[in-house]
Amino acid sequence: LYALNLAKELSESNAINEVKIYTDSNYITTCFNDVLLKWIENNWRRIDSKEIIHEELWRRINEYREYFISKEIKLEIQWVSESRKKRIKVWK
């Protein structure tokens, strides 16, 4: 959430057309890229109708996703290994 919030703040004062967020969490990457829209279509339930773990956080993440869509900013969340993460530049 911190990275999404920072990207939103930067987009409000800079001409940004793409945001890439890197994480070493397969869970975050997979859920964002492959599952989030399915949860939304299924009324915030998993395919097996069970509750989503950390649903409130995922709803907040979706609010950021929708913000970037509304501003025509491409949002990408990519998985990186722990060792590669240390070499990625962060813009603040």
N, C-alpha and C positions, 0 to 999 in steps of 0.2 A: 504494500500500500504506500509505503514511503516513496518508492521509485515512481509510482503512478502519480502521486501528489506532486512530487518535484517536477515531473514532466509536464503536468498540467500548468503549474505555476510558470514554468519556462515558456510554454506555448502562449501564455497570455501576454507576454512582453517581447516575444521573439517570433520571427517568421519561421515556423517549424512545420515541415510537411511529413515527417516520419519520426517515430519514437521506437527505439529498440531497447528492450529491457532484458538483461542477461541474468540468469539464475542457475544455481547448481541443484535446484529442486525439480526432479522429474514430475513430482505431483503437481506443482504449480504449472509447469509447462504443458503437461498433458491435459489437465483440467481446463486451462485457458484455451488452448488451441483445438482440442478435440471434444470436450464434454460440455462446456459452459452453455453453448446454444441449445444443446439437447436438454439440459436442465431447465432452461427458460421455457422451451416448447412444452416441457412436461410439468409445467406449473411448479417449478423449483423442487422437483422430485427426481430421484434416480430412476433409471429404466425399470428397476424392480420395485418402484413406488416407495422405497425407503427414503428417509430424510437425508439431505445432503450434509455432510460434515462441514462445519464452519459456514453454514448458509449465509449468515449475515455478512461475513467478510466477502463471500463471493458476490453477494448483491452489491456491495460497495465497489468491488472490482468491476462489475458490469456497469455501474454508473460511470466510472472512468472510461470504460470501453465506449459507451454511448456518447460521452462528451467528445472523445477523439473522433468518432465517426461524424458527429455533427459539425466538427471543425475541418472535416476532410483531412485528418491527420492519420496516417497509417500507423497502427500500433502492432508491434511484434514482441512476443516474449519467446526468448530462445534459451535452450538449455546449454550450459557450458560446464566443463569439468572444473573441479575445484582449482586445479593447477592453472588452467587457462584463465579463470576468472581474475586471478591476480595480475594478469597482463592487459586487461581491458581498461581503456581510458574511460573515465567518468567525467562528464561535463557538468559543472555546477555553476 
